[in-house]
Amino acid sequence: MLELSLHRERGPMVVDDLLALPSTPLVIAEGSTLPAAAVDDRSRAVWLIPTPEFQRARLEERGLRRGAKELFLLLAGTIEREARDRGVPILL
């Protein structure tokens, strides 16, 4: 299921769109579709990642089914792991 998520499917398209933009003024990109591997200059990036407790609480508030909650938690873990593996700055 994770392989079919927007993170995997649309990530390359988002990177292509960002590369087509001028570098000035500032470009800000957000969302789970942007992979950490796309960042060349780590000094110009930061990944904002919710703690598992915070994310679980927000998912509970939304009343999602168990499968959807599990997918979102798996995706968050994957994004955090990719960011750590690439050495991009992370704020929890």
ROTOR-419186 format. One record per residue: residue number from 1; x negated, y, z negated of N, C-alpha, C, O in turn. Coordinates in nm, 3 decimals. Each point is the difference from the previous one (the first is absolute). Example, Ala and Ser with C-alpha at 12.3 -4.5 7.8 and 13.67 -1.06 7.14 Angstrom:
// ROTOR-419186
+-------+---------+---------+---------+---------+---------+---------+---------+---------+---------+---------+---------+---------+
! dotor !      nu !      nv !      nw !     cau !     cav !     caw !      cu !      cv !      cw !      ou !      ov !      ow !
+-------+---------+---------+---------+---------+---------+---------+---------+---------+---------+---------+---------+---------+
!     1 !  -1.319 !  -0.569 !  -0.780 !   0.089 !   0.119 !   0.000 !  -0.090 !   0.120 !   0.000 !  -0.104 !  -0.002 !  -0.066 !
!     2 !   0.139 !   0.107 !   0.138 !  -0.082 !   0.119 !  -0.006 !   0.077 !   0.109 !  -0.073 !  -0.051 !   0.111 !  -0.017 !
+-------+---------+---------+---------+---------+---------+---------+---------+---------+---------+---------+---------+---------+
END
This chain:
// ROTOR-419186
+-------+---------+---------+---------+---------+---------+---------+---------+---------+---------+---------+---------+---------+
! dotor !      nu !      nv !      nw !     cau !     cav !     caw !      cu !      cv !      cw !      ou !      ov !      ow !
+-------+---------+---------+---------+---------+---------+---------+---------+---------+---------+---------+---------+---------+
!     1 !  -0.082 !  -0.120 !   0.000 !   0.082 !   0.120 !   0.000 !  -0.086 !   0.126 !   0.000 !   0.032 !   0.097 !   0.068 !
!     2 !  -0.142 !  -0.100 !  -0.145 !  -0.087 !   0.117 !  -0.006 !  -0.059 !   0.031 !   0.137 !  -0.015 !   0.117 !   0.035 !
!     3 !  -0.017 !  -0.219 !   0.041 !  -0.058 !   0.022 !   0.133 !   0.097 !   0.073 !   0.093 !  -0.043 !   0.065 !   0.095 !
!     4 !   0.171 !  -0.074 !  -0.122 !   0.100 !   0.068 !   0.082 !   0.037 !   0.137 !  -0.055 !   0.084 !   0.069 !   0.058 !
!     5 !  -0.145 !  -0.030 !  -0.167 !   0.034 !   0.129 !  -0.062 !  -0.050 !   0.115 !   0.085 !  -0.085 !  -0.017 !   0.087 !
!     6 !   0.139 !   0.135 !  -0.114 !  -0.042 !   0.120 !   0.073 !  -0.148 !   0.029 !  -0.022 !  -0.065 !   0.058 !   0.086 !
!     7 !   0.013 !  -0.098 !  -0.201 !  -0.141 !   0.021 !  -0.031 !  -0.088 !  -0.062 !   0.108 !  -0.096 !   0.063 !   0.045 !
!     8 !   0.126 !  -0.182 !  -0.004 !  -0.080 !  -0.070 !   0.101 !   0.040 !   0.040 !   0.142 !  -0.085 !   0.022 !   0.086 !
!     9 !   0.214 !  -0.013 !  -0.063 !   0.050 !   0.020 !   0.135 !  -0.024 !   0.142 !   0.052 !  -0.043 !   0.019 !   0.114 !
!    10 !   0.070 !   0.080 !  -0.197 !  -0.008 !   0.139 !   0.046 !  -0.129 !   0.071 !  -0.036 !  -0.027 !   0.109 !   0.049 !
!    11 !  -0.053 !  -0.170 !  -0.134 !  -0.126 !   0.063 !  -0.041 !  -0.085 !   0.048 !   0.117 !  -0.040 !   0.116 !   0.002 !
!    12 !   0.013 !  -0.202 !   0.097 !  -0.081 !   0.044 !   0.114 !   0.064 !   0.116 !   0.078 !  -0.071 !   0.086 !   0.052 !
!    13 !   0.203 !  -0.084 !  -0.044 !   0.067 !   0.110 !   0.070 !  -0.017 !   0.132 !  -0.076 !  -0.021 !   0.105 !   0.061 !
!    14 !   0.030 !  -0.111 !  -0.193 !  -0.020 !   0.120 !  -0.082 !  -0.142 !   0.052 !   0.016 !  -0.021 !   0.120 !   0.014 !
!    15 !  -0.075 !  -0.209 !  -0.015 !  -0.140 !   0.040 !   0.018 !  -0.018 !   0.068 !   0.135 !  -0.064 !   0.104 !   0.008 !
!    16 !   0.119 !  -0.160 !   0.097 !  -0.009 !   0.062 !   0.133 !   0.060 !   0.140 !   0.000 !  -0.058 !   0.092 !   0.057 !
!    17 !   0.173 !  -0.076 !  -0.121 !   0.065 !   0.132 !  -0.007 !  -0.088 !   0.100 !  -0.075 !  -0.013 !   0.115 !   0.042 !
!    18 !  -0.046 !  -0.158 !  -0.153 !  -0.084 !   0.089 !  -0.079 !  -0.126 !   0.040 !   0.076 !  -0.043 !   0.116 !  -0.007 !
!    19 !  -0.016 !  -0.210 !   0.078 !  -0.120 !   0.031 !   0.077 !   0.028 !   0.099 !   0.113 !  -0.091 !   0.071 !   0.044 !
!    20 !   0.214 !  -0.066 !   0.003 !   0.037 !   0.093 !   0.107 !   0.022 !   0.142 !  -0.050 !   0.007 !   0.093 !   0.080 !
!    21 !   0.002 !  -0.074 !  -0.212 !   0.022 !   0.134 !  -0.057 !  -0.131 !   0.076 !  -0.010 !  -0.106 !  -0.060 !  -0.015 !
!    22 !   0.113 !   0.195 !   0.023 !  -0.122 !   0.078 !  -0.025 !  -0.042 !  -0.015 !  -0.147 !   0.084 !  -0.022 !  -0.087 !
!    23 !  -0.212 !   0.033 !   0.061 !  -0.050 !  -0.020 !  -0.137 !   0.021 !   0.122 !  -0.089 !  -0.014 !  -0.009 !  -0.122 !
!    24 !   0.047 !   0.124 !   0.182 !   0.030 !   0.118 !  -0.081 !   0.133 !   0.057 !   0.047 !   0.030 !  -0.008 !   0.120 !
!    25 !   0.052 !   0.064 !  -0.207 !  -0.031 !   0.013 !  -0.142 !  -0.005 !  -0.138 !  -0.063 !  -0.061 !  -0.090 !   0.059 !
!    26 !   0.118 !   0.067 !  -0.168 !  -0.005 !  -0.125 !  -0.073 !   0.106 !  -0.098 !   0.051 !   0.111 !   0.040 !   0.034 !
!    27 !  -0.147 !  -0.167 !  -0.029 !   0.096 !  -0.105 !   0.035 !   0.025 !  -0.083 !  -0.126 !  -0.094 !  -0.050 !  -0.062 !
!    28 !   0.220 !   0.037 !   0.025 !   0.037 !  -0.083 !  -0.115 !   0.090 !  -0.112 !   0.052 !   0.100 !   0.025 !   0.067 !
!    29 !  -0.137 !  -0.147 !  -0.099 !   0.079 !  -0.116 !   0.040 !   0.038 !  -0.077 !  -0.125 !  -0.081 !  -0.014 !  -0.092 !
!    30 !   0.203 !  -0.036 !   0.089 !   0.043 !  -0.077 !  -0.116 !   0.081 !  -0.120 !   0.047 !   0.054 !  -0.002 !   0.110 !
!    31 !  -0.048 !  -0.095 !  -0.196 !   0.082 !  -0.116 !   0.029 !  -0.079 !  -0.129 !  -0.001 !  -0.123 !   0.000 !   0.011 !
!    32 !   0.194 !  -0.107 !  -0.024 !  -0.065 !  -0.130 !  -0.011 !  -0.052 !  -0.053 !   0.132 !  -0.068 !  -0.102 !   0.002 !
!    33 !   0.099 !   0.169 !   0.107 !  -0.046 !  -0.050 !   0.130 !  -0.143 !   0.040 !   0.032 !  -0.058 !  -0.057 !   0.093 !
!    34 !   0.001 !   0.150 !  -0.165 !  -0.135 !   0.046 !   0.031 !  -0.102 !  -0.087 !  -0.074 !  -0.008 !   0.004 !  -0.122 !
!    35 !  -0.071 !  -0.083 !   0.196 !  -0.096 !  -0.089 !  -0.066 !  -0.126 !   0.074 !  -0.045 !  -0.043 !   0.096 !   0.064 !
!    36 !  -0.015 !  -0.140 !  -0.174 !  -0.122 !   0.061 !  -0.052 !  -0.115 !  -0.014 !   0.101 !  -0.090 !   0.083 !   0.001 !
!    37 !   0.094 !  -0.184 !   0.081 !  -0.105 !  -0.021 !   0.100 !  -0.005 !   0.113 !   0.102 !  -0.100 !   0.015 !   0.070 !
!    38 !   0.205 !   0.064 !  -0.060 !   0.005 !   0.108 !   0.098 !  -0.079 !   0.123 !  -0.043 !  -0.020 !   0.091 !   0.081 !
!    39 !  -0.024 !  -0.087 !  -0.205 !  -0.066 !   0.119 !  -0.054 !  -0.152 !  -0.012 !   0.016 !  -0.062 !  -0.088 !  -0.058 !
!    40 !   0.005 !   0.179 !   0.137 !  -0.146 !   0.002 !   0.016 !  -0.066 !   0.081 !  -0.110 !  -0.100 !  -0.043 !  -0.057 !
!    41 !   0.156 !   0.159 !   0.027 !  -0.058 !   0.090 !  -0.100 !   0.077 !  -0.014 !  -0.130 !   0.105 !   0.061 !  -0.019 !
!    42 !  -0.157 !  -0.143 !  -0.071 !   0.070 !  -0.028 !  -0.126 !   0.012 !   0.122 !  -0.090 !   0.084 !   0.003 !  -0.090 !
!    43 !  -0.167 !   0.098 !   0.113 !   0.008 !   0.121 !  -0.083 !   0.123 !   0.084 !   0.034 !   0.032 !   0.095 !  -0.071 !
!    44 !   0.037 !  -0.131 !   0.178 !   0.117 !   0.077 !   0.042 !   0.129 !  -0.080 !  -0.013 !   0.101 !   0.032 !   0.064 !
!    45 !  -0.104 !  -0.135 !  -0.148 !   0.118 !  -0.086 !  -0.013 !   0.020 !  -0.039 !  -0.146 !  -0.094 !  -0.003 !  -0.079 !
!    46 !   0.218 !  -0.026 !   0.046 !   0.033 !  -0.054 !  -0.131 !   0.126 !  -0.086 !   0.016 !   0.093 !   0.037 !   0.071 !
!    47 !  -0.092 !  -0.151 !  -0.137 !   0.116 !  -0.088 !   0.002 !   0.072 !   0.014 !  -0.133 !  -0.060 !  -0.019 !  -0.106 !
!    48 !   0.188 !   0.053 !   0.111 !   0.083 !   0.011 !  -0.120 !   0.077 !  -0.131 !  -0.013 !   0.084 !  -0.033 !   0.084 !
!    49 !  -0.112 !  -0.041 !  -0.189 !   0.059 !  -0.132 !  -0.017 !   0.069 !  -0.007 !  -0.135 !  -0.061 !   0.030 !  -0.103 !
!    50 !   0.188 !  -0.069 !   0.102 !   0.070 !  -0.010 !  -0.129 !  -0.053 !  -0.119 !  -0.081 !  -0.043 !  -0.101 !   0.056 !
!    51 !   0.047 !   0.115 !  -0.187 !  -0.034 !  -0.116 !  -0.083 !   0.109 !  -0.105 !   0.020 !   0.113 !   0.035 !   0.035 !
!    52 !  -0.144 !  -0.162 !  -0.055 !   0.104 !  -0.103 !   0.016 !   0.121 !   0.026 !  -0.090 !   0.114 !  -0.024 !   0.042 !
!    53 !  -0.137 !   0.072 !  -0.164 !   0.111 !   0.026 !  -0.091 !   0.091 !   0.110 !   0.055 !   0.123 !  -0.012 !  -0.004 !
!    54 !  -0.183 !   0.120 !   0.054 !   0.077 !   0.110 !   0.056 !   0.079 !  -0.048 !   0.121 !   0.119 !   0.030 !   0.013 !
!    55 !  -0.185 !  -0.105 !   0.075 !   0.069 !  -0.045 !   0.120 !   0.113 !  -0.097 !  -0.033 !   0.108 !   0.009 !   0.059 !
!    56 !  -0.130 !  -0.099 !  -0.151 !   0.107 !  -0.092 !  -0.040 !   0.121 !   0.076 !  -0.053 !   0.114 !  -0.032 !   0.032 !
!    57 !  -0.140 !   0.133 !  -0.115 !   0.110 !   0.081 !  -0.055 !   0.077 !   0.070 !   0.111 !   0.123 !   0.002 !  -0.003 !
!    58 !  -0.193 !   0.055 !   0.102 !   0.069 !   0.067 !   0.110 !   0.079 !  -0.099 !   0.084 !   0.111 !   0.029 !   0.043 !
!    59 !  -0.167 !  -0.147 !  -0.020 !   0.071 !  -0.101 !   0.078 !   0.124 !  -0.048 !  -0.074 !   0.104 !  -0.025 !   0.063 !
!    60 !  -0.113 !   0.011 !  -0.194 !   0.117 !  -0.040 !  -0.080 !   0.110 !   0.105 !   0.012 !   0.118 !  -0.033 !   0.012 !
!    61 !  -0.157 !   0.161 !  -0.017 !   0.097 !   0.109 !   0.011 !   0.075 !  -0.005 !   0.133 !   0.117 !   0.038 !   0.007 !
!    62 !  -0.184 !  -0.084 !   0.096 !   0.061 !  -0.004 !   0.133 !   0.095 !  -0.118 !   0.017 !   0.076 !  -0.005 !   0.097 !
!    63 !  -0.081 !  -0.089 !  -0.190 !   0.091 !  -0.114 !   0.007 !  -0.027 !  -0.094 !   0.117 !   0.093 !  -0.060 !   0.054 !
!    64 !  -0.218 !   0.046 !  -0.016 !  -0.035 !  -0.087 !   0.112 !   0.008 !  -0.147 !  -0.039 !  -0.010 !  -0.036 !  -0.118 !
!    65 !   0.027 !  -0.047 !   0.216 !  -0.001 !  -0.144 !  -0.024 !  -0.143 !  -0.045 !  -0.030 !  -0.097 !   0.069 !   0.032 !
!    66 !   0.087 !  -0.186 !  -0.094 !  -0.130 !  -0.051 !  -0.044 !  -0.101 !  -0.009 !   0.116 !  -0.115 !   0.040 !  -0.016 !
!    67 !   0.158 !  -0.092 !   0.130 !  -0.092 !  -0.014 !   0.113 !  -0.056 !   0.133 !   0.047 !  -0.118 !   0.011 !   0.032 !
!    68 !   0.203 !   0.091 !  -0.027 !  -0.046 !   0.133 !   0.042 !  -0.098 !   0.057 !  -0.101 !  -0.101 !   0.059 !   0.037 !
!    69 !   0.131 !  -0.075 !  -0.165 !  -0.091 !   0.049 !  -0.104 !  -0.135 !  -0.070 !   0.010 !  -0.105 !   0.064 !  -0.011 !
!    70 !   0.107 !  -0.194 !   0.031 !  -0.125 !  -0.075 !   0.011 !  -0.081 !   0.046 !   0.120 !  -0.123 !   0.010 !  -0.008 !
!    71 !   0.190 !   0.018 !   0.119 !  -0.070 !   0.048 !   0.119 !  -0.066 !   0.136 !  -0.027 !  -0.116 !   0.020 !   0.035 !
!    72 !   0.189 !   0.072 !  -0.098 !  -0.056 !   0.131 !  -0.030 !  -0.120 !  -0.011 !  -0.095 !  -0.099 !   0.071 !   0.017 !
!    73 !   0.108 !  -0.159 !  -0.116 !  -0.112 !  -0.019 !  -0.093 !  -0.120 !  -0.063 !   0.071 !  -0.114 !   0.039 !  -0.026 !
!    74 !   0.139 !  -0.134 !   0.114 !  -0.107 !  -0.062 !   0.077 !  -0.067 !   0.102 !   0.092 !  -0.122 !   0.004 !   0.012 !
!    75 !   0.203 !   0.078 !   0.052 !  -0.053 !   0.104 !   0.088 !  -0.085 !   0.099 !  -0.078 !  -0.108 !   0.039 !   0.046 !
!    76 !   0.155 !   0.003 !  -0.162 !  -0.078 !   0.094 !  -0.082 !  -0.133 !  -0.061 !  -0.040 !  -0.103 !   0.067 !   0.003 !
!    77 !   0.104 !  -0.193 !  -0.041 !  -0.125 !  -0.068 !  -0.036 !  -0.095 !  -0.010 !   0.117 !  -0.121 !   0.015 !  -0.016 !
!    78 !   0.175 !  -0.042 !   0.134 !  -0.082 !  -0.009 !   0.121 !  -0.062 !   0.134 !   0.033 !  -0.119 !   0.007 !   0.033 !
!    79 !   0.197 !   0.099 !  -0.041 !  -0.051 !   0.135 !   0.030 !  -0.109 !   0.038 !  -0.099 !  -0.103 !   0.054 !   0.040 !
!    80 !   0.125 !  -0.080 !  -0.168 !  -0.101 !   0.032 !  -0.101 !  -0.128 !  -0.080 !   0.024 !  -0.110 !   0.055 !  -0.008 !
!    81 !   0.123 !  -0.183 !   0.036 !  -0.117 !  -0.084 !   0.025 !  -0.078 !   0.049 !   0.123 !  -0.123 !   0.006 !  -0.004 !
!    82 !   0.194 !   0.029 !   0.112 !  -0.066 !   0.051 !   0.120 !  -0.074 !   0.130 !  -0.030 !  -0.112 !   0.021 !   0.046 !
!    83 !   0.175 !   0.066 !  -0.123 !  -0.063 !   0.128 !  -0.035 !  -0.125 !  -0.024 !  -0.084 !  -0.104 !   0.062 !   0.024 !
!    84 !   0.112 !  -0.150 !  -0.122 !  -0.117 !  -0.031 !  -0.083 !  -0.111 !  -0.064 !   0.083 !  -0.117 !   0.033 !  -0.017 !
!    85 !   0.154 !  -0.125 !   0.105 !  -0.100 !  -0.066 !   0.085 !  -0.072 !   0.099 !   0.090 !  -0.118 !  -0.017 !   0.029 !
!    86 !   0.189 !   0.121 !   0.015 !  -0.059 !   0.102 !   0.089 !  -0.067 !   0.112 !  -0.077 !  -0.068 !   0.084 !   0.059 !
!    87 !   0.086 !  -0.081 !  -0.190 !  -0.065 !   0.102 !  -0.082 !   0.061 !   0.138 !   0.010 !  -0.068 !   0.099 !  -0.029 !
!    88 !   0.195 !  -0.090 !   0.068 !   0.064 !   0.131 !   0.003 !   0.044 !   0.037 !  -0.141 !   0.031 !  -0.089 !  -0.079 !
!    89 !  -0.027 !   0.218 !   0.046 !   0.044 !   0.041 !  -0.134 !   0.145 !  -0.039 !  -0.025 !   0.085 !   0.009 !   0.089 !
!    90 !  -0.059 !  -0.053 !  -0.212 !   0.134 !  -0.044 !  -0.039 !   0.042 !   0.074 !  -0.126 !  -0.077 !   0.011 !  -0.096 !
!    91 !   0.200 !   0.039 !   0.097 !   0.062 !   0.055 !  -0.121 !   0.117 !  -0.089 !  -0.035 !   0.088 !  -0.024 !   0.083 !
!    92 !  -0.086 !  -0.024 !  -0.206 !   0.111 !  -0.084 !  -0.046 !   0.096 !   0.084 !  -0.081 !   0.101 !  -0.051 !  -0.048 !
+-------+---------+---------+---------+---------+---------+---------+---------+---------+---------+---------+---------+---------+
END
